[in-house]
Amino acid sequence: MPQLNPGPWFLIMMLSWFIFLLILQPKSMSFTPFNHPLYKTNSTMKSPSWPWPWT
């Protein structure tokens, strides 16, 4: 069974992780999101209290 031989697959896995960590991840982290949570205001909506008949 070739799946049990980790020789070629381990090298492929390590190269793909190095490519992701060194090339793709810094490029994807450089994008700024449009809806950044720091730019939002902290306005809360005040709803009227419910007139319960038993209070």
C-alpha distance matrix in Angstrom:
0.0 3.8 5.5 6.0 7.6 11.0 12.8 13.3 13.0 15.6 17.9 17.8 18.6 21.3 22.9 23.0 24.7 27.1 28.0 28.7 30.7 32.7 33.4 32.9 34.1 37.4 38.2 37.5 39.6 42.5 43.3 46.0 45.9 48.9 49.4 49.3 50.3 52.8 55.0 55.6 58.9 59.1 61.3 61.1 62.5 65.2 65.4 68.6 68.8 68.7 72.0 71.2 74.0 73.9 74.3
3.8 0.0 3.8 5.4 5.4 8.4 9.7 9.7 9.6 12.5 14.5 14.3 15.4 18.1 19.4 19.7 21.6 23.8 24.6 25.6 27.6 29.4 30.0 29.7 31.0 34.3 35.0 34.6 36.7 39.5 40.4 43.3 43.4 46.4 47.2 47.0 48.2 50.6 52.7 53.5 56.9 57.3 59.6 59.6 61.2 64.0 64.3 67.7 68.0 68.1 71.5 70.8 73.8 73.7 74.1
5.5 3.8 0.0 3.8 5.5 7.2 9.8 9.8 8.3 10.8 13.5 13.1 13.3 16.3 18.0 17.8 19.3 21.9 22.9 23.3 25.3 27.4 28.2 27.6 28.6 32.0 32.8 32.1 34.1 37.1 37.9 40.6 40.5 43.6 44.1 43.9 45.0 47.4 49.6 50.3 53.6 53.9 56.2 56.1 57.6 60.4 60.7 64.1 64.3 64.4 67.9 67.1 70.1 70.0 70.3
6.0 5.4 3.8 0.0 3.8 6.0 9.0 10.5 9.4 10.9 13.9 14.5 14.4 16.7 19.0 19.4 20.3 22.7 24.3 24.8 26.2 28.4 29.6 29.3 30.0 33.3 34.5 33.9 35.5 38.6 39.6 42.3 42.3 45.5 45.9 45.4 46.3 48.5 50.9 51.7 54.9 55.0 57.5 57.3 59.0 61.7 62.1 65.3 65.5 65.6 69.0 68.2 71.1 70.9 71.1
7.6 5.4 5.5 3.8 0.0 3.8 5.6 7.5 7.7 9.0 11.5 12.6 13.2 15.1 17.1 18.1 19.3 21.2 22.8 23.8 25.2 26.9 28.2 28.3 29.3 32.4 33.6 33.4 35.0 37.9 39.3 42.1 42.5 45.7 46.4 45.8 46.9 48.9 51.3 52.3 55.6 55.9 58.5 58.6 60.4 63.2 63.8 67.1 67.4 67.7 71.2 70.5 73.6 73.3 73.4
11.0 8.4 7.2 6.0 3.8 0.0 3.8 6.0 5.3 5.4 8.3 9.8 10.0 11.5 13.8 15.0 15.8 17.7 19.5 20.5 21.6 23.4 24.9 25.2 25.9 28.9 30.3 30.2 31.7 34.6 36.1 38.9 39.4 42.8 43.4 42.6 43.7 45.6 48.1 49.2 52.5 52.8 55.5 55.7 57.7 60.5 61.3 64.7 65.0 65.5 69.0 68.5 71.6 71.4 71.3
12.8 9.7 9.8 9.0 5.6 3.8 0.0 3.8 5.7 5.7 6.8 9.1 10.4 11.2 12.9 14.8 16.1 17.1 18.9 20.6 21.7 22.9 24.3 25.1 26.2 28.9 30.2 30.6 32.1 34.7 36.4 39.4 40.3 43.7 44.7 43.8 45.1 46.8 49.2 50.6 54.0 54.5 57.3 57.7 59.8 62.7 63.6 67.1 67.6 68.2 71.7 71.3 74.5 74.4 74.2
13.3 9.7 9.8 10.5 7.5 6.0 3.8 0.0 3.8 5.6 5.4 6.4 8.8 10.2 10.8 12.5 14.5 15.6 16.7 18.6 20.2 21.2 22.2 22.8 24.3 27.0 28.0 28.4 30.3 32.7 34.3 37.4 38.3 41.6 42.8 42.1 43.7 45.5 47.6 49.1 52.5 53.3 56.0 56.5 58.5 61.5 62.4 66.0 66.6 67.2 70.9 70.6 73.8 73.9 73.7
13.0 9.6 8.3 9.4 7.7 5.3 5.7 3.8 0.0 3.8 5.4 5.0 6.1 8.6 9.9 10.5 12.3 14.2 15.3 16.5 18.2 19.8 20.8 20.8 22.1 25.1 26.1 26.1 27.9 30.6 32.0 34.9 35.5 38.8 39.8 39.2 40.7 42.6 44.8 46.0 49.5 50.1 52.7 53.1 55.1 58.0 58.8 62.4 63.0 63.5 67.1 66.8 70.0 70.1 70.0
15.6 12.5 10.8 10.9 9.0 5.4 5.7 5.6 3.8 0.0 3.8 5.4 5.1 6.1 8.6 9.9 10.6 12.2 14.2 15.3 16.4 18.0 19.6 20.0 20.7 23.6 25.1 25.2 26.6 29.4 31.0 33.9 34.7 38.2 39.0 38.1 39.4 41.1 43.5 44.9 48.2 48.8 51.6 52.0 54.2 57.1 58.1 61.6 62.2 62.9 66.5 66.2 69.5 69.4 69.1
17.9 14.5 13.5 13.9 11.5 8.3 6.8 5.4 5.4 3.8 0.0 3.8 5.4 5.1 6.1 8.5 9.9 10.5 12.2 14.2 15.3 16.2 17.6 18.5 19.8 22.2 23.6 24.2 25.8 28.2 30.0 33.2 34.3 37.7 38.9 38.0 39.6 41.1 43.4 45.0 48.4 49.3 52.1 52.8 55.1 58.1 59.3 62.9 63.6 64.5 68.2 68.0 71.4 71.5 71.1
17.8 14.3 13.1 14.5 12.6 9.8 9.1 6.4 5.0 5.4 3.8 0.0 3.8 5.5 5.2 6.1 8.7 10.0 10.6 12.3 14.3 15.4 16.0 16.4 18.0 20.8 21.6 22.0 24.0 26.4 27.9 31.1 32.0 35.3 36.6 36.0 37.8 39.5 41.5 43.1 46.6 47.5 50.2 50.9 53.0 56.1 57.2 60.8 61.7 62.4 66.1 66.0 69.4 69.6 69.3
18.6 15.4 13.3 14.4 13.2 10.0 10.4 8.8 6.1 5.1 5.4 3.8 0.0 3.8 5.5 5.2 6.3 8.7 10.0 10.6 12.3 14.2 15.3 15.2 16.1 19.2 20.4 20.3 22.0 24.7 26.2 29.1 29.9 33.3 34.3 33.5 35.0 36.8 39.0 40.4 43.8 44.6 47.3 47.9 50.0 53.0 54.1 57.7 58.4 59.2 62.9 62.8 66.1 66.2 65.9
21.3 18.1 16.3 16.7 15.1 11.5 11.2 10.2 8.6 6.1 5.1 5.5 3.8 0.0 3.8 5.5 5.2 6.2 8.6 9.8 10.5 11.9 13.8 14.5 15.1 17.7 19.4 19.8 21.1 23.6 25.6 28.6 29.7 33.3 34.4 33.2 34.7 36.1 38.5 40.1 43.5 44.3 47.3 48.1 50.4 53.4 54.7 58.3 59.2 60.1 63.9 63.8 67.3 67.3 66.8
22.9 19.4 18.0 19.0 17.1 13.8 12.9 10.8 9.9 8.6 6.1 5.2 5.5 3.8 0.0 3.8 5.4 5.1 6.1 8.6 9.9 10.4 11.5 12.6 14.1 16.4 17.6 18.5 20.2 22.3 24.3 27.5 28.9 32.3 33.8 32.9 34.7 36.1 38.1 40.0 43.5 44.6 47.5 48.5 50.8 54.0 55.4 59.0 60.1 61.1 64.9 65.0 68.5 68.8 68.2
23.0 19.7 17.8 19.4 18.1 15.0 14.8 12.5 10.5 9.9 8.5 6.1 5.2 5.5 3.8 0.0 3.8 5.5 5.1 6.2 8.7 10.0 10.4 10.4 11.9 14.8 15.6 15.9 17.9 20.3 21.8 25.0 26.0 29.4 30.8 30.1 32.0 33.6 35.6 37.2 40.8 41.9 44.7 45.6 47.7 51.0 52.2 55.9 56.9 57.9 61.6 61.8 65.3 65.7 65.2
24.7 21.6 19.3 20.3 19.3 15.8 16.1 14.5 12.3 10.6 9.9 8.7 6.3 5.2 5.4 3.8 0.0 3.8 5.4 5.0 6.0 8.4 9.8 9.8 10.2 13.1 14.7 14.8 16.1 18.8 20.6 23.5 24.6 28.1 29.2 28.1 29.8 31.2 33.4 35.1 38.6 39.5 42.4 43.3 45.6 48.8 50.1 53.8 54.8 55.9 59.6 59.8 63.3 63.5 62.9
27.1 23.8 21.9 22.7 21.2 17.7 17.1 15.6 14.2 12.2 10.5 10.0 8.7 6.2 5.1 5.5 3.8 0.0 3.8 5.4 5.1 5.8 7.9 9.3 10.0 11.9 13.8 14.8 15.9 18.0 20.4 23.4 25.1 28.7 30.1 28.8 30.6 31.7 33.8 35.9 39.3 40.5 43.5 44.7 47.2 50.4 51.9 55.6 56.7 58.0 61.8 62.1 65.7 65.9 65.1
28.0 24.6 22.9 24.3 22.8 19.5 18.9 16.7 15.3 14.2 12.2 10.6 10.0 8.6 6.1 5.1 5.4 3.8 0.0 3.8 5.6 5.4 5.5 6.7 8.6 10.6 11.5 12.7 14.6 16.4 18.4 21.7 23.4 26.8 28.5 27.6 29.8 31.0 32.8 34.9 38.5 39.9 42.8 44.1 46.4 49.7 51.3 55.0 56.3 57.6 61.4 61.8 65.4 65.9 65.1
28.7 25.6 23.3 24.8 23.8 20.5 20.6 18.6 16.5 15.3 14.2 12.3 10.6 9.8 8.6 6.2 5.0 5.4 3.8 0.0 3.8 5.8 5.7 4.8 5.8 8.8 9.8 10.1 11.8 14.2 15.9 19.0 20.3 23.8 25.3 24.4 26.4 27.8 29.7 31.6 35.1 36.4 39.3 40.5 42.8 46.1 47.6 51.3 52.6 53.8 57.6 58.0 61.6 62.1 61.3
30.7 27.6 25.3 26.2 25.2 21.6 21.7 20.2 18.2 16.4 15.3 14.3 12.3 10.5 9.9 8.7 6.0 5.1 5.6 3.8 0.0 3.8 6.0 6.4 5.3 7.4 9.9 10.5 11.0 13.4 15.8 18.6 20.3 24.0 25.3 23.8 25.6 26.6 28.7 30.8 34.3 35.4 38.5 39.8 42.4 45.6 47.3 51.0 52.2 53.6 57.4 57.9 61.5 61.8 60.9
32.7 29.4 27.4 28.4 26.9 23.4 22.9 21.2 19.8 18.0 16.2 15.4 14.2 11.9 10.4 10.0 8.4 5.8 5.4 5.8 3.8 0.0 3.8 6.4 6.6 6.9 9.1 11.0 11.6 13.1 15.9 19.0 21.2 24.8 26.5 25.0 27.1 27.7 29.7 32.1 35.6 37.0 40.1 41.7 44.3 47.6 49.5 53.3 54.6 56.2 60.0 60.6 64.3 64.7 63.7
33.4 30.0 28.2 29.6 28.2 24.9 24.3 22.2 20.8 19.6 17.6 16.0 15.3 13.8 11.5 10.4 9.8 7.9 5.5 5.7 6.0 3.8 0.0 3.8 5.9 6.1 6.7 9.0 10.6 11.6 13.9 17.4 19.6 23.0 25.1 24.0 26.5 27.3 28.9 31.3 34.9 36.6 39.6 41.2 43.7 47.1 48.9 52.7 54.3 55.8 59.6 60.4 64.0 64.6 63.7
32.9 29.7 27.6 29.3 28.3 25.2 25.1 22.8 20.8 20.0 18.5 16.4 15.2 14.5 12.6 10.4 9.8 9.3 6.7 4.8 6.4 6.4 3.8 0.0 3.8 5.7 5.3 6.2 8.6 10.2 11.8 15.2 16.9 20.2 22.2 21.5 24.0 25.2 26.7 28.8 32.5 34.2 36.9 38.5 40.7 44.2 45.8 49.6 51.2 52.6 56.4 57.1 60.8 61.5 60.6
34.1 31.0 28.6 30.0 29.3 25.9 26.2 24.3 22.1 20.7 19.8 18.0 16.1 15.1 14.1 11.9 10.2 10.0 8.6 5.8 5.3 6.6 5.9 3.8 0.0 3.8 5.4 5.2 6.1 8.7 10.6 13.5 15.2 18.8 20.3 19.1 21.3 22.4 24.2 26.3 29.9 31.4 34.3 35.7 38.2 41.6 43.3 47.1 48.5 50.0 53.9 54.6 58.2 58.8 57.8
37.4 34.3 32.0 33.3 32.4 28.9 28.9 27.0 25.1 23.6 22.2 20.8 19.2 17.7 16.4 14.8 13.1 11.9 10.6 8.8 7.4 6.9 6.1 5.7 3.8 0.0 3.8 5.5 5.1 6.2 9.2 12.2 14.7 18.2 20.0 18.5 20.9 21.4 23.0 25.6 29.1 30.9 33.9 35.7 38.4 41.7 43.8 47.5 49.2 50.9 54.7 55.6 59.3 60.0 58.8
38.2 35.0 32.8 34.5 33.6 30.3 30.2 28.0 26.1 25.1 23.6 21.6 20.4 19.4 17.6 15.6 14.7 13.8 11.5 9.8 9.9 9.1 6.7 5.3 5.4 3.8 0.0 3.8 5.5 5.4 7.4 10.9 13.4 16.6 18.9 18.0 20.9 21.7 22.7 25.3 28.9 31.0 33.8 35.7 38.1 41.6 43.5 47.3 49.1 50.8 54.6 55.7 59.4 60.2 59.2
37.5 34.6 32.1 33.9 33.4 30.2 30.6 28.4 26.1 25.2 24.2 22.0 20.3 19.8 18.5 15.9 14.8 14.8 12.7 10.1 10.5 11.0 9.0 6.2 5.2 5.5 3.8 0.0 3.8 5.5 5.9 9.2 10.7 14.1 16.1 15.4 18.2 19.5 20.6 22.8 26.5 28.4 31.0 32.7 35.0 38.5 40.3 44.1 45.8 47.4 51.2 52.2 55.8 56.7 55.7
39.6 36.7 34.1 35.5 35.0 31.7 32.1 30.3 27.9 26.6 25.8 24.0 22.0 21.1 20.2 17.9 16.1 15.9 14.6 11.8 11.0 11.6 10.6 8.6 6.1 5.1 5.5 3.8 0.0 3.8 5.5 7.7 9.8 13.4 15.0 13.5 16.0 16.7 18.3 20.7 24.2 26.0 29.0 30.8 33.3 36.8 38.8 42.5 44.2 46.0 49.8 50.8 54.5 55.3 54.1
42.5 39.5 37.1 38.6 37.9 34.6 34.7 32.7 30.6 29.4 28.2 26.4 24.7 23.6 22.3 20.3 18.8 18.0 16.4 14.2 13.4 13.1 11.6 10.2 8.7 6.2 5.4 5.5 3.8 0.0 3.8 6.4 9.6 12.8 15.0 13.6 16.6 16.8 17.8 20.6 24.1 26.3 29.2 31.4 34.0 37.5 39.6 43.4 45.4 47.3 51.1 52.3 56.1 57.0 55.7
43.3 40.4 37.9 39.6 39.3 36.1 36.4 34.3 32.0 31.0 30.0 27.9 26.2 25.6 24.3 21.8 20.6 20.4 18.4 15.9 15.8 15.9 13.9 11.8 10.6 9.2 7.4 5.9 5.5 3.8 0.0 3.8 6.5 9.4 12.0 11.3 14.7 15.5 15.9 18.5 22.1 24.5 27.1 29.2 31.5 35.1 37.1 40.9 43.0 44.8 48.6 50.0 53.7 54.8 53.6
46.0 43.3 40.6 42.3 42.1 38.9 39.4 37.4 34.9 33.9 33.2 31.1 29.1 28.6 27.5 25.0 23.5 23.4 21.7 19.0 18.6 19.0 17.4 15.2 13.5 12.2 10.9 9.2 7.7 6.4 3.8 0.0 3.8 6.5 8.9 7.8 11.4 11.9 12.1 14.8 18.4 20.9 23.4 25.7 28.1 31.7 33.9 37.6 39.8 41.8 45.5 47.0 50.7 51.9 50.5
45.9 43.4 40.5 42.3 42.5 39.4 40.3 38.3 35.5 34.7 34.3 32.0 29.9 29.7 28.9 26.0 24.6 25.1 23.4 20.3 20.3 21.2 19.6 16.9 15.2 14.7 13.4 10.7 9.8 9.6 6.5 3.8 0.0 3.8 5.6 5.6 9.2 10.8 10.8 12.6 16.4 18.7 21.0 23.0 25.1 28.8 30.7 34.5 36.7 38.5 42.2 43.7 47.4 48.6 47.4
48.9 46.4 43.6 45.5 45.7 42.8 43.7 41.6 38.8 38.2 37.7 35.3 33.3 33.3 32.3 29.4 28.1 28.7 26.8 23.8 24.0 24.8 23.0 20.2 18.8 18.2 16.6 14.1 13.4 12.8 9.4 6.5 3.8 0.0 3.8 5.8 9.3 10.9 9.6 11.1 14.7 17.5 19.2 21.4 23.2 26.9 28.9 32.6 35.0 36.8 40.5 42.3 45.9 47.4 46.2
49.4 47.2 44.1 45.9 46.4 43.4 44.7 42.8 39.8 39.0 38.9 36.6 34.3 34.4 33.8 30.8 29.2 30.1 28.5 25.3 25.3 26.5 25.1 22.2 20.3 20.0 18.9 16.1 15.0 15.0 12.0 8.9 5.6 3.8 0.0 3.8 6.2 8.7 7.6 8.1 11.7 14.1 15.9 17.8 19.7 23.5 25.4 29.1 31.4 33.3 37.0 38.7 42.3 43.7 42.5
49.3 47.0 43.9 45.4 45.8 42.6 43.8 42.1 39.2 38.1 38.0 36.0 33.5 33.2 32.9 30.1 28.1 28.8 27.6 24.4 23.8 25.0 24.0 21.5 19.1 18.5 18.0 15.4 13.5 13.6 11.3 7.8 5.6 5.8 3.8 0.0 3.8 5.6 5.8 7.4 11.1 13.3 15.8 17.9 20.4 24.0 26.2 30.0 32.1 34.2 37.9 39.5 43.2 44.3 42.9
50.3 48.2 45.0 46.3 46.9 43.7 45.1 43.7 40.7 39.4 39.6 37.8 35.0 34.7 34.7 32.0 29.8 30.6 29.8 26.4 25.6 27.1 26.5 24.0 21.3 20.9 20.9 18.2 16.0 16.6 14.7 11.4 9.2 9.3 6.2 3.8 0.0 3.8 5.5 5.6 8.8 10.2 13.0 14.9 17.7 21.1 23.4 27.1 29.1 31.3 35.0 36.5 40.2 41.2 39.6
52.8 50.6 47.4 48.5 48.9 45.6 46.8 45.5 42.6 41.1 41.1 39.5 36.8 36.1 36.1 33.6 31.2 31.7 31.0 27.8 26.6 27.7 27.3 25.2 22.4 21.4 21.7 19.5 16.7 16.8 15.5 11.9 10.8 10.9 8.7 5.6 3.8 0.0 3.8 5.6 8.2 9.9 13.2 15.7 18.8 21.9 24.8 28.3 30.3 32.8 36.5 38.1 41.9 42.7 40.8
55.0 52.7 49.6 50.9 51.3 48.1 49.2 47.6 44.8 43.5 43.4 41.5 39.0 38.5 38.1 35.6 33.4 33.8 32.8 29.7 28.7 29.7 28.9 26.7 24.2 23.0 22.7 20.6 18.3 17.8 15.9 12.1 10.8 9.6 7.6 5.8 5.5 3.8 0.0 3.8 6.6 9.5 12.1 15.1 17.9 21.2 24.1 27.6 30.0 32.5 36.1 38.0 41.7 42.9 41.1
55.6 53.5 50.3 51.7 52.3 49.2 50.6 49.1 46.0 44.9 45.0 43.1 40.4 40.1 40.0 37.2 35.1 35.9 34.9 31.6 30.8 32.1 31.3 28.8 26.3 25.6 25.3 22.8 20.7 20.6 18.5 14.8 12.6 11.1 8.1 7.4 5.6 5.6 3.8 0.0 3.8 6.5 8.7 11.5 14.2 17.6 20.3 23.9 26.3 28.8 32.3 34.3 38.0 39.2 37.4
58.9 56.9 53.6 54.9 55.6 52.5 54.0 52.5 49.5 48.2 48.4 46.6 43.8 43.5 43.5 40.8 38.6 39.3 38.5 35.1 34.3 35.6 34.9 32.5 29.9 29.1 28.9 26.5 24.2 24.1 22.1 18.4 16.4 14.7 11.7 11.1 8.8 8.2 6.6 3.8 0.0 3.8 5.7 9.0 11.9 14.9 18.0 21.4 23.8 26.7 30.1 32.2 35.9 37.1 35.1
59.1 57.3 53.9 55.0 55.9 52.8 54.5 53.3 50.1 48.8 49.3 47.5 44.6 44.3 44.6 41.9 39.5 40.5 39.9 36.4 35.4 37.0 36.6 34.2 31.4 30.9 31.0 28.4 26.0 26.3 24.5 20.9 18.7 17.5 14.1 13.3 10.2 9.9 9.5 6.5 3.8 0.0 3.8 6.4 9.8 12.5 15.7 19.0 21.1 24.0 27.4 29.4 33.1 34.1 31.9
61.3 59.6 56.2 57.5 58.5 55.5 57.3 56.0 52.7 51.6 52.1 50.2 47.3 47.3 47.5 44.7 42.4 43.5 42.8 39.3 38.5 40.1 39.6 36.9 34.3 33.9 33.8 31.0 29.0 29.2 27.1 23.4 21.0 19.2 15.9 15.8 13.0 13.2 12.1 8.7 5.7 3.8 0.0 3.8 6.6 9.3 12.6 15.8 18.3 21.2 24.5 26.8 30.4 31.7 29.6
61.1 59.6 56.1 57.3 58.6 55.7 57.7 56.5 53.1 52.0 52.8 50.9 47.9 48.1 48.5 45.6 43.3 44.7 44.1 40.5 39.8 41.7 41.2 38.5 35.7 35.7 35.7 32.7 30.8 31.4 29.2 25.7 23.0 21.4 17.8 17.9 14.9 15.7 15.1 11.5 9.0 6.4 3.8 0.0 3.7 6.3 9.3 12.7 14.9 17.7 21.1 23.2 26.9 28.1 26.1
62.5 61.2 57.6 59.0 60.4 57.7 59.8 58.5 55.1 54.2 55.1 53.0 50.0 50.4 50.8 47.7 45.6 47.2 46.4 42.8 42.4 44.3 43.7 40.7 38.2 38.4 38.1 35.0 33.3 34.0 31.5 28.1 25.1 23.2 19.7 20.4 17.7 18.8 17.9 14.2 11.9 9.8 6.6 3.7 0.0 3.8 6.2 9.7 12.3 14.9 18.3 20.6 24.2 25.8 24.1
65.2 64.0 60.4 61.7 63.2 60.5 62.7 61.5 58.0 57.1 58.1 56.1 53.0 53.4 54.0 51.0 48.8 50.4 49.7 46.1 45.6 47.6 47.1 44.2 41.6 41.7 41.6 38.5 36.8 37.5 35.1 31.7 28.8 26.9 23.5 24.0 21.1 21.9 21.2 17.6 14.9 12.5 9.3 6.3 3.8 0.0 3.8 6.5 9.1 12.1 15.2 17.7 21.3 22.8 20.8
65.4 64.3 60.7 62.1 63.8 61.3 63.6 62.4 58.8 58.1 59.3 57.2 54.1 54.7 55.4 52.2 50.1 51.9 51.3 47.6 47.3 49.5 48.9 45.8 43.3 43.8 43.5 40.3 38.8 39.6 37.1 33.9 30.7 28.9 25.4 26.2 23.4 24.8 24.1 20.3 18.0 15.7 12.6 9.3 6.2 3.8 0.0 3.8 6.4 8.8 12.1 14.6 18.1 20.0 18.4
68.6 67.7 64.1 65.3 67.1 64.7 67.1 66.0 62.4 61.6 62.9 60.8 57.7 58.3 59.0 55.9 53.8 55.6 55.0 51.3 51.0 53.3 52.7 49.6 47.1 47.5 47.3 44.1 42.5 43.4 40.9 37.6 34.5 32.6 29.1 30.0 27.1 28.3 27.6 23.9 21.4 19.0 15.8 12.7 9.7 6.5 3.8 0.0 3.8 6.4 9.0 12.0 15.3 17.3 15.6
68.8 68.0 64.3 65.5 67.4 65.0 67.6 66.6 63.0 62.2 63.6 61.7 58.4 59.2 60.1 56.9 54.8 56.7 56.3 52.6 52.2 54.6 54.3 51.2 48.5 49.2 49.1 45.8 44.2 45.4 43.0 39.8 36.7 35.0 31.4 32.1 29.1 30.3 30.0 26.3 23.8 21.1 18.3 14.9 12.3 9.1 6.4 3.8 0.0 3.7 6.4 8.8 12.3 13.9 12.0
68.7 68.1 64.4 65.6 67.7 65.5 68.2 67.2 63.5 62.9 64.5 62.4 59.2 60.1 61.1 57.9 55.9 58.0 57.6 53.8 53.6 56.2 55.8 52.6 50.0 50.9 50.8 47.4 46.0 47.3 44.8 41.8 38.5 36.8 33.3 34.2 31.3 32.8 32.5 28.8 26.7 24.0 21.2 17.7 14.9 12.1 8.8 6.4 3.7 0.0 3.8 5.9 9.3 11.4 10.5
72.0 71.5 67.9 69.0 71.2 69.0 71.7 70.9 67.1 66.5 68.2 66.1 62.9 63.9 64.9 61.6 59.6 61.8 61.4 57.6 57.4 60.0 59.6 56.4 53.9 54.7 54.6 51.2 49.8 51.1 48.6 45.5 42.2 40.5 37.0 37.9 35.0 36.5 36.1 32.3 30.1 27.4 24.5 21.1 18.3 15.2 12.1 9.0 6.4 3.8 0.0 3.8 6.3 8.9 8.1
71.2 70.8 67.1 68.2 70.5 68.5 71.3 70.6 66.8 66.2 68.0 66.0 62.8 63.8 65.0 61.8 59.8 62.1 61.8 58.0 57.9 60.6 60.4 57.1 54.6 55.6 55.7 52.2 50.8 52.3 50.0 47.0 43.7 42.3 38.7 39.5 36.5 38.1 38.0 34.3 32.2 29.4 26.8 23.2 20.6 17.7 14.6 12.0 8.8 5.9 3.8 0.0 3.8 5.6 5.9
74.0 73.8 70.1 71.1 73.6 71.6 74.5 73.8 70.0 69.5 71.4 69.4 66.1 67.3 68.5 65.3 63.3 65.7 65.4 61.6 61.5 64.3 64.0 60.8 58.2 59.3 59.4 55.8 54.5 56.1 53.7 50.7 47.4 45.9 42.3 43.2 40.2 41.9 41.7 38.0 35.9 33.1 30.4 26.9 24.2 21.3 18.1 15.3 12.3 9.3 6.3 3.8 0.0 3.8 5.8
73.9 73.7 70.0 70.9 73.3 71.4 74.4 73.9 70.1 69.4 71.5 69.6 66.2 67.3 68.8 65.7 63.5 65.9 65.9 62.1 61.8 64.7 64.6 61.5 58.8 60.0 60.2 56.7 55.3 57.0 54.8 51.9 48.6 47.4 43.7 44.3 41.2 42.7 42.9 39.2 37.1 34.1 31.7 28.1 25.8 22.8 20.0 17.3 13.9 11.4 8.9 5.6 3.8 0.0 3.8
74.3 74.1 70.3 71.1 73.4 71.3 74.2 73.7 70.0 69.1 71.1 69.3 65.9 66.8 68.2 65.2 62.9 65.1 65.1 61.3 60.9 63.7 63.7 60.6 57.8 58.8 59.2 55.7 54.1 55.7 53.6 50.5 47.4 46.2 42.5 42.9 39.6 40.8 41.1 37.4 35.1 31.9 29.6 26.1 24.1 20.8 18.4 15.6 12.0 10.5 8.1 5.9 5.8 3.8 0.0
